[in-house]
Amino acid sequence: MTTPPSGPLAALAALATADAPERAPAPAVLADRPDGTVVRSGPTVAKAHAPDADPRDLAARLRIAAHPLLHGILLPPLPVTGPGGFLALADDGRPLTRWPYGSPVRPDDPDAAPWEDAARLLARLHGVEVRRLPGPVPPMRGPAKAARALDRMRGAASGAGAADGAASVPGGLSAAAAVIERAWSRLPAWARAAAPPPRGGTLCHGDLHLGQLVRHPAADGPWLLIDIDDLGLGDGAWDLARPAAWFASGLLAPEIWTRFLAAYRAAGGRALRPDGDPWAELEVPARALTVQTAALAVAKAAAGVRPLDEAGTAVVEACARMASLPAQLGPAELVVG
């Protein structure tokens, strides 16, 4: 645990200790990535959002997270500028927010991963009456995030080649990138953030994975969803697509996927039909999340000048299966290739 230095982290440290600056524990950096920096002081967390985050859309998402309809679903933000104000701006314009600290999922205990809790939270989120929320509600950013992953892959691969020569990019990354591009091109326009989704109007998280859940109050409170940067209106199936893609790629055990799916349906989740084959709704989002995951894997491998790891290889292989089949795949083709 390290006390943050001066500069942008100092603004976060000030936010994290705002309630009791003289008595608060020394701030510590929990995460420092290009798309978000997080600092904790005792029961409070402060976050610097991505430099390109739209403050108006983020302010709308914060109002939604604080709304009573989202109580027990999303972790609510803490005020930063007085009653009703949940957003501050750093000197460089980067949005800053405050949150209660929650205990994250333990990566060293996969058997305790709260898949069913995540599914039930999504079902509740998808059932929120959007017309009762403070508007306007921005669009869910899941497809835009997938498109950014492709851009990141392109930039990382070209940068590695420019710096050290194409031969230095290891593990067949150029070939992997080409496979991913073919799979991406076969997605419909809405899944590539090039058109509105055909099934919109549902309040979606936009980036669901187990890192987006915390217990609050910390340690033994109920599970809540965090990270509202991609929250908005869209197709609720997108929120189910990452575990679906992992299952289809062999990265998620069938029994876990079955439990997740059953919990979502039992909780009345609206993104899927109540029984039967779910892949009519899941196929396109699952393909998009597979491509996104593969693109990020290639980008990280290219940046580190190293070959793909086992998980990265699995999702690239899934992209290869998708790229070799007709644009409209059946569910069995997506799962078993």
DRENKOL-769968 format. One record per residue (C-alpha): residue number from 1; residue in one letter; chain; x, z, y. Coordinates in Angstrom, 3 decimals. Layout:
BEGIN
+-----+-----+-------+----------+----------+----------+
|   n | res | chain |       xx |       zz |       yy |
+-----+-----+-------+----------+----------+----------+
| NUM |   A |     A |        X |        Z |        Y |
...
+-----+-----+-------+----------+----------+----------+
//
This chain:
BEGIN
+-----+-----+-------+----------+----------+----------+
|   n | res | chain |       xx |       zz |       yy |
+-----+-----+-------+----------+----------+----------+
|   1 |   M |     A |    0.000 |    0.000 |    0.000 |
|   2 |   T |     A |    1.587 |   -1.164 |    3.215 |
|   3 |   T |     A |    0.683 |   -0.330 |    6.800 |
|   4 |   P |     A |   -0.195 |   -3.596 |    8.548 |
|   5 |   P |     A |    2.281 |   -4.779 |   11.215 |
|   6 |   S |     A |    1.443 |   -5.882 |   14.729 |
|   7 |   G |     A |   -0.254 |   -9.188 |   15.452 |
|   8 |   P |     A |   -3.463 |  -10.427 |   13.755 |
|   9 |   L |     A |   -3.298 |   -7.659 |   11.161 |
|  10 |   A |     A |   -3.247 |   -5.102 |   13.958 |
|  11 |   A |     A |   -6.711 |   -6.261 |   15.059 |
|  12 |   L |     A |   -7.965 |   -5.750 |   11.513 |
|  13 |   A |     A |   -6.332 |   -2.331 |   11.331 |
|  14 |   A |     A |   -8.098 |   -1.347 |   14.548 |
|  15 |   L |     A |  -11.446 |   -2.468 |   13.130 |
|  16 |   A |     A |  -10.904 |   -0.666 |    9.832 |
|  17 |   T |     A |  -10.115 |    2.618 |   11.603 |
|  18 |   A |     A |  -12.627 |    2.257 |   14.458 |
|  19 |   D |     A |  -14.888 |    5.104 |   13.322 |
|  20 |   A |     A |  -12.149 |    7.742 |   13.403 |
|  21 |   P |     A |   -8.834 |    6.236 |   14.528 |
|  22 |   E |     A |   -7.020 |    9.582 |   14.632 |
|  23 |   R |     A |   -8.169 |   10.763 |   11.198 |
|  24 |   A |     A |   -8.487 |    7.513 |    9.259 |
|  25 |   P |     A |   -6.081 |    6.801 |    6.388 |
|  26 |   A |     A |   -3.283 |    4.370 |    7.128 |
|  27 |   P |     A |   -4.621 |    0.813 |    6.838 |
|  28 |   A |     A |   -3.438 |   -1.231 |    3.869 |
|  29 |   V |     A |   -3.583 |   -4.957 |    3.204 |
|  30 |   L |     A |   -5.778 |   -5.773 |    0.191 |
|  31 |   A |     A |   -5.531 |   -9.556 |    0.457 |
|  32 |   D |     A |   -3.767 |  -12.018 |    2.729 |
|  33 |   R |     A |   -4.649 |  -15.657 |    2.044 |
|  34 |   P |     A |   -5.157 |  -18.674 |    4.303 |
|  35 |   D |     A |   -8.943 |  -18.415 |    3.842 |
|  36 |   G |     A |   -9.206 |  -14.667 |    4.433 |
|  37 |   T |     A |   -7.245 |  -11.493 |    5.129 |
|  38 |   V |     A |   -8.632 |   -8.079 |    4.175 |
|  39 |   V |     A |   -7.448 |   -4.649 |    5.326 |
|  40 |   R |     A |   -8.745 |   -1.294 |    4.080 |
|  41 |   S |     A |   -8.715 |    2.168 |    5.624 |
|  42 |   G |     A |  -10.485 |    4.732 |    3.449 |
|  43 |   P |     A |  -14.199 |    3.833 |    3.208 |
|  44 |   T |     A |  -13.959 |    0.830 |    5.548 |
|  45 |   V |     A |  -12.722 |   -2.733 |    5.094 |
|  46 |   A |     A |  -12.024 |   -5.271 |    7.838 |
|  47 |   K |     A |  -11.831 |   -8.996 |    7.147 |
|  48 |   A |     A |  -10.395 |  -11.932 |    9.070 |
|  49 |   H |     A |  -12.305 |  -15.010 |    7.966 |
|  50 |   A |     A |  -10.919 |  -18.519 |    7.597 |
|  51 |   P |     A |   -9.590 |  -19.979 |   10.860 |
|  52 |   D |     A |  -12.070 |  -22.879 |   10.607 |
|  53 |   A |     A |  -15.114 |  -20.641 |   10.027 |
|  54 |   D |     A |  -17.940 |  -21.416 |   12.446 |
|  55 |   P |     A |  -18.672 |  -18.146 |   14.293 |
|  56 |   R |     A |  -22.328 |  -19.107 |   14.861 |
|  57 |   D |     A |  -22.997 |  -19.830 |   11.195 |
|  58 |   L |     A |  -21.077 |  -16.713 |   10.178 |
|  59 |   A |     A |  -23.109 |  -14.602 |   12.621 |
|  60 |   A |     A |  -26.301 |  -15.982 |   11.047 |
|  61 |   R |     A |  -25.028 |  -15.116 |    7.572 |
|  62 |   L |     A |  -24.167 |  -11.596 |    8.715 |
|  63 |   R |     A |  -27.691 |  -11.095 |   10.079 |
|  64 |   I |     A |  -29.067 |  -12.172 |    6.723 |
|  65 |   A |     A |  -26.762 |   -9.813 |    4.807 |
|  66 |   A |     A |  -27.930 |   -6.941 |    7.023 |
|  67 |   H |     A |  -31.637 |   -7.782 |    6.643 |
|  68 |   P |     A |  -33.811 |   -5.367 |    4.624 |
|  69 |   L |     A |  -34.809 |   -8.184 |    2.247 |
|  70 |   L |     A |  -31.219 |   -8.288 |    1.036 |
|  71 |   H |     A |  -30.941 |   -4.521 |    0.474 |
|  72 |   G |     A |  -29.582 |   -3.908 |   -2.997 |
|  73 |   I |     A |  -28.421 |   -7.527 |   -3.357 |
|  74 |   L |     A |  -25.697 |   -8.074 |   -0.743 |
|  75 |   L |     A |  -23.256 |   -5.521 |    0.604 |
|  76 |   P |     A |  -24.392 |   -5.041 |    4.225 |
|  77 |   P |     A |  -21.906 |   -5.476 |    7.074 |
|  78 |   L |     A |  -20.944 |   -2.686 |    9.476 |
|  79 |   P |     A |  -21.355 |   -3.048 |   13.254 |
|  80 |   V |     A |  -18.280 |   -4.025 |   15.217 |
|  81 |   T |     A |  -19.515 |   -4.301 |   18.807 |
|  82 |   G |     A |  -22.493 |   -1.939 |   18.856 |
|  83 |   P |     A |  -26.000 |   -1.981 |   17.399 |
|  84 |   G |     A |  -26.847 |   -5.333 |   15.875 |
|  85 |   G |     A |  -23.386 |   -6.806 |   16.430 |
|  86 |   F |     A |  -21.500 |   -7.648 |   13.243 |
|  87 |   L |     A |  -18.872 |  -10.127 |   14.447 |
|  88 |   A |     A |  -15.771 |   -9.844 |   16.604 |
|  89 |   L |     A |  -13.252 |  -12.520 |   17.521 |
|  90 |   A |     A |   -9.489 |  -12.173 |   17.373 |
|  91 |   D |     A |   -7.375 |  -13.377 |   20.273 |
|  92 |   D |     A |   -6.931 |  -16.710 |   18.486 |
|  93 |   G |     A |  -10.687 |  -17.056 |   17.934 |
|  94 |   R |     A |  -10.645 |  -16.107 |   14.257 |
|  95 |   P |     A |  -13.852 |  -14.246 |   13.236 |
|  96 |   L |     A |  -13.469 |  -10.581 |   12.219 |
|  97 |   T |     A |  -15.976 |   -8.399 |   10.362 |
|  98 |   R |     A |  -16.270 |   -4.827 |    9.006 |
|  99 |   W |     A |  -17.674 |   -3.737 |    5.647 |
| 100 |   P |     A |  -18.049 |   -0.631 |    3.499 |
| 101 |   Y |     A |  -15.413 |   -0.459 |    0.787 |
| 102 |   G |     A |  -16.709 |   -1.132 |   -2.734 |
| 103 |   S |     A |  -14.977 |   -0.858 |   -6.100 |
| 104 |   P |     A |  -14.214 |   -4.335 |   -7.507 |
| 105 |   V |     A |  -14.474 |   -5.535 |  -11.088 |
| 106 |   R |     A |  -11.497 |   -4.355 |  -13.115 |
| 107 |   P |     A |   -9.511 |   -7.391 |  -14.319 |
| 108 |   D |     A |   -7.891 |   -5.305 |  -17.069 |
| 109 |   D |     A |  -11.256 |   -4.537 |  -18.735 |
| 110 |   P |     A |  -12.936 |   -7.892 |  -19.507 |
| 111 |   D |     A |  -15.442 |   -6.292 |  -21.881 |
| 112 |   A |     A |  -16.878 |   -4.338 |  -18.947 |
| 113 |   A |     A |  -17.330 |   -7.429 |  -16.747 |
| 114 |   P |     A |  -20.831 |   -7.182 |  -15.234 |
| 115 |   W |     A |  -22.127 |  -10.620 |  -16.179 |
| 116 |   E |     A |  -25.716 |   -9.483 |  -16.644 |
| 117 |   D |     A |  -25.649 |   -7.574 |  -13.351 |
| 118 |   A |     A |  -24.363 |  -10.688 |  -11.601 |
| 119 |   A |     A |  -27.154 |  -12.754 |  -13.146 |
| 120 |   R |     A |  -29.837 |  -10.286 |  -12.066 |
| 121 |   L |     A |  -28.454 |  -10.146 |   -8.517 |
| 122 |   L |     A |  -28.526 |  -13.945 |   -8.342 |
| 123 |   A |     A |  -32.116 |  -14.006 |   -9.582 |
| 124 |   R |     A |  -33.090 |  -11.572 |   -6.813 |
| 125 |   L |     A |  -31.138 |  -13.549 |   -4.212 |
| 126 |   H |     A |  -32.810 |  -16.799 |   -5.231 |
| 127 |   G |     A |  -36.214 |  -15.123 |   -4.945 |
| 128 |   V |     A |  -35.792 |  -14.040 |   -1.312 |
| 129 |   E |     A |  -38.531 |  -15.444 |    0.943 |
| 130 |   V |     A |  -36.463 |  -17.543 |    3.315 |
| 131 |   R |     A |  -39.233 |  -17.802 |    5.915 |
| 132 |   R |     A |  -38.966 |  -14.039 |    6.479 |
| 133 |   L |     A |  -35.250 |  -14.178 |    7.295 |
| 134 |   P |     A |  -33.840 |  -14.379 |   10.819 |
| 135 |   G |     A |  -33.182 |  -18.036 |   11.423 |
| 136 |   P |     A |  -31.913 |  -20.594 |   11.454 |
| 137 |   V |     A |  -30.365 |  -20.183 |    7.994 |
| 138 |   P |     A |  -27.230 |  -22.351 |    7.614 |
| 139 |   P |     A |  -26.699 |  -24.566 |    4.563 |
| 140 |   M |     A |  -24.972 |  -23.197 |    1.487 |
| 141 |   R |     A |  -21.333 |  -24.334 |    1.577 |
| 142 |   G |     A |  -20.662 |  -24.729 |   -2.163 |
| 143 |   P |     A |  -20.409 |  -28.544 |   -2.179 |
| 144 |   A |     A |  -18.299 |  -28.439 |    0.991 |
| 145 |   K |     A |  -15.973 |  -25.991 |   -0.733 |
| 146 |   A |     A |  -15.612 |  -28.387 |   -3.670 |
| 147 |   A |     A |  -14.751 |  -31.207 |   -1.260 |
| 148 |   R |     A |  -12.114 |  -29.009 |    0.393 |
| 149 |   A |     A |  -10.587 |  -28.326 |   -3.022 |
| 150 |   L |     A |  -10.119 |  -32.076 |   -3.507 |
| 151 |   D |     A |   -8.501 |  -32.342 |   -0.077 |
| 152 |   R |     A |   -6.194 |  -29.452 |   -0.921 |
| 153 |   M |     A |   -5.177 |  -31.117 |   -4.180 |
| 154 |   R |     A |   -4.421 |  -34.371 |   -2.395 |
| 155 |   G |     A |   -2.352 |  -32.633 |    0.236 |
| 156 |   A |     A |   -0.411 |  -30.479 |   -2.226 |
| 157 |   A |     A |    0.377 |  -33.355 |   -4.568 |
| 158 |   S |     A |    1.492 |  -35.658 |   -1.758 |
| 159 |   G |     A |    3.509 |  -32.867 |   -0.151 |
| 160 |   A |     A |    5.328 |  -32.093 |   -3.371 |
| 161 |   G |     A |    6.119 |  -35.761 |   -3.865 |
| 162 |   A |     A |    7.288 |  -36.220 |   -0.288 |
| 163 |   A |     A |    9.522 |  -33.170 |   -0.421 |
| 164 |   D |     A |   11.214 |  -33.657 |   -3.744 |
| 165 |   G |     A |   10.290 |  -37.080 |   -5.031 |
| 166 |   A |     A |    7.356 |  -37.971 |   -7.288 |
| 167 |   A |     A |    9.354 |  -37.239 |  -10.413 |
| 168 |   S |     A |    9.679 |  -33.600 |   -9.402 |
| 169 |   V |     A |    5.931 |  -32.949 |   -9.660 |
| 170 |   P |     A |    5.824 |  -31.416 |  -13.142 |
| 171 |   G |     A |    3.409 |  -31.391 |  -16.006 |
| 172 |   G |     A |    1.830 |  -34.786 |  -15.414 |
| 173 |   L |     A |    0.140 |  -33.544 |  -12.226 |
| 174 |   S |     A |   -0.173 |  -37.019 |  -10.760 |
| 175 |   A |     A |   -2.041 |  -38.159 |  -13.851 |
| 176 |   A |     A |   -4.169 |  -34.997 |  -13.773 |
| 177 |   A |     A |   -5.036 |  -35.622 |  -10.125 |
| 178 |   A |     A |   -6.098 |  -39.180 |  -10.951 |
| 179 |   V |     A |   -8.381 |  -37.896 |  -13.713 |
| 180 |   I |     A |   -9.921 |  -35.373 |  -11.328 |
| 181 |   E |     A |  -10.519 |  -38.075 |   -8.712 |
| 182 |   R |     A |  -12.377 |  -40.208 |  -11.290 |
| 183 |   A |     A |  -14.562 |  -37.269 |  -12.319 |
| 184 |   W |     A |  -15.224 |  -36.486 |   -8.643 |
| 185 |   S |     A |  -16.260 |  -40.067 |   -7.888 |
| 186 |   R |     A |  -18.928 |  -39.891 |  -10.597 |
| 187 |   L |     A |  -20.718 |  -36.979 |   -8.959 |
| 188 |   P |     A |  -23.804 |  -37.690 |   -6.857 |
| 189 |   A |     A |  -23.330 |  -37.626 |   -3.100 |
| 190 |   W |     A |  -24.978 |  -34.239 |   -2.595 |
| 191 |   A |     A |  -22.518 |  -32.529 |   -4.972 |
| 192 |   R |     A |  -19.638 |  -34.010 |   -2.930 |
| 193 |   A |     A |  -21.096 |  -32.652 |    0.343 |
| 194 |   A |     A |  -22.002 |  -36.191 |    1.403 |
| 195 |   A |     A |  -25.795 |  -35.771 |    1.379 |
| 196 |   P |     A |  -28.424 |  -32.996 |    1.340 |
| 197 |   P |     A |  -29.242 |  -31.551 |   -2.104 |
| 198 |   P |     A |  -32.423 |  -32.849 |   -3.754 |
| 199 |   R |     A |  -33.415 |  -29.267 |   -4.550 |
| 200 |   G |     A |  -32.795 |  -27.230 |   -1.408 |
| 201 |   G |     A |  -34.539 |  -24.332 |    0.222 |
| 202 |   T |     A |  -33.189 |  -21.517 |   -1.972 |
| 203 |   L |     A |  -31.019 |  -18.767 |   -0.516 |
| 204 |   C |     A |  -27.731 |  -19.150 |   -2.424 |
| 205 |   H |     A |  -24.463 |  -17.231 |   -2.521 |
| 206 |   G |     A |  -22.417 |  -20.423 |   -2.719 |
| 207 |   D |     A |  -19.275 |  -19.103 |   -4.446 |
| 208 |   L |     A |  -20.270 |  -16.843 |   -7.302 |
| 209 |   H |     A |  -17.569 |  -15.368 |   -9.542 |
| 210 |   L |     A |  -16.804 |  -11.846 |  -10.722 |
| 211 |   G |     A |  -14.503 |  -11.240 |   -7.764 |
| 212 |   Q |     A |  -17.613 |  -11.362 |   -5.589 |
| 213 |   L |     A |  -19.057 |   -8.131 |   -6.965 |
| 214 |   V |     A |  -18.321 |   -4.539 |   -6.004 |
| 215 |   R |     A |  -19.822 |   -1.155 |   -6.740 |
| 216 |   H |     A |  -21.116 |    0.611 |   -3.661 |
| 217 |   P |     A |  -20.950 |    3.490 |   -3.088 |
| 218 |   A |     A |  -17.504 |    3.018 |   -4.559 |
| 219 |   A |     A |  -16.674 |    3.992 |   -8.130 |
| 220 |   D |     A |  -20.169 |    4.489 |   -9.579 |
| 221 |   G |     A |  -22.709 |    2.836 |   -7.268 |
| 222 |   P |     A |  -24.775 |   -0.224 |   -8.211 |
| 223 |   W |     A |  -23.204 |   -3.666 |   -8.251 |
| 224 |   L |     A |  -23.655 |   -5.738 |   -5.087 |
| 225 |   L |     A |  -22.622 |   -9.242 |   -4.088 |
| 226 |   I |     A |  -19.965 |   -9.652 |   -1.395 |
| 227 |   D |     A |  -18.388 |  -12.530 |    0.572 |
| 228 |   I |     A |  -21.124 |  -14.251 |    2.557 |
| 229 |   D |     A |  -18.900 |  -17.046 |    3.933 |
| 230 |   D |     A |  -20.744 |  -19.687 |    1.882 |
| 231 |   L |     A |  -24.220 |  -18.101 |    1.921 |
| 232 |   G |     A |  -27.102 |  -20.380 |    2.853 |
| 233 |   L |     A |  -29.843 |  -22.759 |    1.801 |
| 234 |   G |     A |  -29.238 |  -25.023 |   -1.156 |
| 235 |   D |     A |  -29.772 |  -25.519 |   -4.879 |
| 236 |   G |     A |  -29.700 |  -22.167 |   -6.672 |
| 237 |   A |     A |  -28.237 |  -23.825 |   -9.769 |
| 238 |   W |     A |  -24.932 |  -24.007 |   -7.884 |
| 239 |   D |     A |  -24.596 |  -20.220 |   -8.176 |
| 240 |   L |     A |  -24.864 |  -20.474 |  -11.967 |
| 241 |   A |     A |  -22.511 |  -23.422 |  -12.213 |
| 242 |   R |     A |  -19.131 |  -21.665 |  -12.368 |
| 243 |   P |     A |  -19.924 |  -19.660 |  -15.543 |
| 244 |   A |     A |  -21.657 |  -22.768 |  -16.914 |
| 245 |   A |     A |  -18.536 |  -24.830 |  -16.235 |
| 246 |   W |     A |  -16.295 |  -22.179 |  -17.790 |
| 247 |   F |     A |  -18.499 |  -22.141 |  -20.889 |
| 248 |   A |     A |  -18.445 |  -25.933 |  -21.072 |
| 249 |   S |     A |  -14.659 |  -25.954 |  -20.712 |
| 250 |   G |     A |  -14.130 |  -23.293 |  -23.389 |
| 251 |   L |     A |  -13.011 |  -20.622 |  -20.887 |
| 252 |   L |     A |  -16.082 |  -18.392 |  -21.280 |
| 253 |   A |     A |  -17.198 |  -17.128 |  -24.674 |
| 254 |   P |     A |  -20.575 |  -18.531 |  -25.807 |
| 255 |   E |     A |  -22.004 |  -15.042 |  -26.286 |
| 256 |   I |     A |  -21.155 |  -14.082 |  -22.686 |
| 257 |   W |     A |  -22.716 |  -17.274 |  -21.360 |
| 258 |   T |     A |  -25.835 |  -16.616 |  -23.471 |
| 259 |   R |     A |  -26.139 |  -13.075 |  -22.104 |
| 260 |   F |     A |  -25.662 |  -14.255 |  -18.533 |
| 261 |   L |     A |  -28.273 |  -16.983 |  -18.899 |
| 262 |   A |     A |  -30.770 |  -14.672 |  -20.616 |
| 263 |   A |     A |  -30.376 |  -11.996 |  -17.933 |
| 264 |   Y |     A |  -30.976 |  -14.519 |  -15.153 |
| 265 |   R |     A |  -34.127 |  -15.834 |  -16.785 |
| 266 |   A |     A |  -35.431 |  -12.391 |  -17.696 |
| 267 |   A |     A |  -35.083 |  -11.379 |  -14.037 |
| 268 |   G |     A |  -37.260 |  -14.322 |  -12.989 |
| 269 |   G |     A |  -34.476 |  -16.553 |  -11.652 |
| 270 |   R |     A |  -36.002 |  -19.631 |  -10.045 |
| 271 |   A |     A |  -33.109 |  -22.068 |  -10.294 |
| 272 |   L |     A |  -33.779 |  -22.759 |  -13.996 |
| 273 |   R |     A |  -36.854 |  -23.369 |  -16.087 |
| 274 |   P |     A |  -37.888 |  -20.101 |  -17.787 |
| 275 |   D |     A |  -36.889 |  -21.280 |  -21.269 |
| 276 |   G |     A |  -35.459 |  -24.223 |  -23.124 |
| 277 |   D |     A |  -32.412 |  -26.324 |  -22.286 |
| 278 |   P |     A |  -30.993 |  -25.342 |  -18.849 |
| 279 |   W |     A |  -28.645 |  -28.304 |  -18.498 |
| 280 |   A |     A |  -31.027 |  -30.580 |  -16.636 |
| 281 |   E |     A |  -30.584 |  -28.248 |  -13.666 |
| 282 |   L |     A |  -26.986 |  -27.204 |  -14.370 |
| 283 |   E |     A |  -25.280 |  -30.448 |  -15.322 |
| 284 |   V |     A |  -24.340 |  -31.747 |  -11.861 |
| 285 |   P |     A |  -23.324 |  -28.391 |  -10.337 |
| 286 |   A |     A |  -21.334 |  -27.503 |  -13.466 |
| 287 |   R |     A |  -19.479 |  -30.817 |  -13.298 |
| 288 |   A |     A |  -18.761 |  -30.244 |   -9.605 |
| 289 |   L |     A |  -17.398 |  -26.744 |  -10.220 |
| 290 |   T |     A |  -15.274 |  -28.065 |  -13.089 |
| 291 |   V |     A |  -13.742 |  -30.640 |  -10.760 |
| 292 |   Q |     A |  -13.240 |  -28.025 |   -8.033 |
| 293 |   T |     A |  -11.505 |  -25.632 |  -10.432 |
| 294 |   A |     A |   -9.282 |  -28.395 |  -11.784 |
| 295 |   A |     A |   -8.366 |  -29.588 |   -8.280 |
| 296 |   L |     A |   -7.328 |  -26.092 |   -7.225 |
| 297 |   A |     A |   -5.310 |  -25.676 |  -10.422 |
| 298 |   V |     A |   -3.410 |  -28.893 |   -9.722 |
| 299 |   A |     A |   -2.912 |  -27.955 |   -6.059 |
| 300 |   K |     A |   -1.405 |  -24.577 |   -6.989 |
| 301 |   A |     A |    0.791 |  -26.095 |   -9.684 |
| 302 |   A |     A |    2.031 |  -28.805 |   -7.301 |
| 303 |   A |     A |    2.741 |  -26.267 |   -4.560 |
| 304 |   G |     A |    4.694 |  -24.143 |   -7.028 |
| 305 |   V |     A |    6.394 |  -27.174 |   -8.641 |
| 306 |   R |     A |    5.325 |  -26.039 |  -12.082 |
| 307 |   P |     A |    3.155 |  -27.394 |  -14.897 |
| 308 |   L |     A |   -0.491 |  -26.510 |  -15.362 |
| 309 |   D |     A |   -1.255 |  -23.296 |  -17.221 |
| 310 |   E |     A |   -3.639 |  -23.139 |  -20.186 |
| 311 |   A |     A |   -6.784 |  -22.632 |  -18.093 |
| 312 |   G |     A |   -5.829 |  -25.440 |  -15.710 |
| 313 |   T |     A |   -5.189 |  -27.770 |  -18.622 |
| 314 |   A |     A |   -8.613 |  -26.940 |  -20.077 |
| 315 |   V |     A |  -10.511 |  -27.866 |  -16.909 |
| 316 |   V |     A |   -8.481 |  -31.050 |  -16.395 |
| 317 |   E |     A |   -9.304 |  -32.031 |  -19.986 |
| 318 |   A |     A |  -12.968 |  -31.383 |  -19.205 |
| 319 |   C |     A |  -12.642 |  -33.705 |  -16.192 |
| 320 |   A |     A |  -11.107 |  -36.346 |  -18.442 |
| 321 |   R |     A |  -14.126 |  -36.146 |  -20.758 |
| 322 |   M |     A |  -16.482 |  -36.468 |  -17.798 |
| 323 |   A |     A |  -14.541 |  -39.389 |  -16.354 |
| 324 |   S |     A |  -14.676 |  -41.279 |  -19.668 |
| 325 |   L |     A |  -18.451 |  -41.002 |  -20.100 |
| 326 |   P |     A |  -21.380 |  -42.517 |  -18.183 |
| 327 |   A |     A |  -22.049 |  -41.047 |  -14.754 |
| 328 |   Q |     A |  -25.224 |  -39.340 |  -16.001 |
| 329 |   L |     A |  -24.126 |  -37.117 |  -18.853 |
| 330 |   G |     A |  -26.286 |  -35.300 |  -21.341 |
| 331 |   P |     A |  -25.836 |  -31.548 |  -21.799 |
| 332 |   A |     A |  -24.183 |  -31.894 |  -25.185 |
| 333 |   E |     A |  -21.644 |  -34.342 |  -23.759 |
| 334 |   L |     A |  -20.783 |  -31.940 |  -20.955 |
| 335 |   V |     A |  -20.313 |  -29.004 |  -23.300 |
| 336 |   V |     A |  -18.543 |  -30.486 |  -26.268 |
| 337 |   G |     A |  -17.065 |  -33.630 |  -24.746 |
+-----+-----+-------+----------+----------+----------+
//
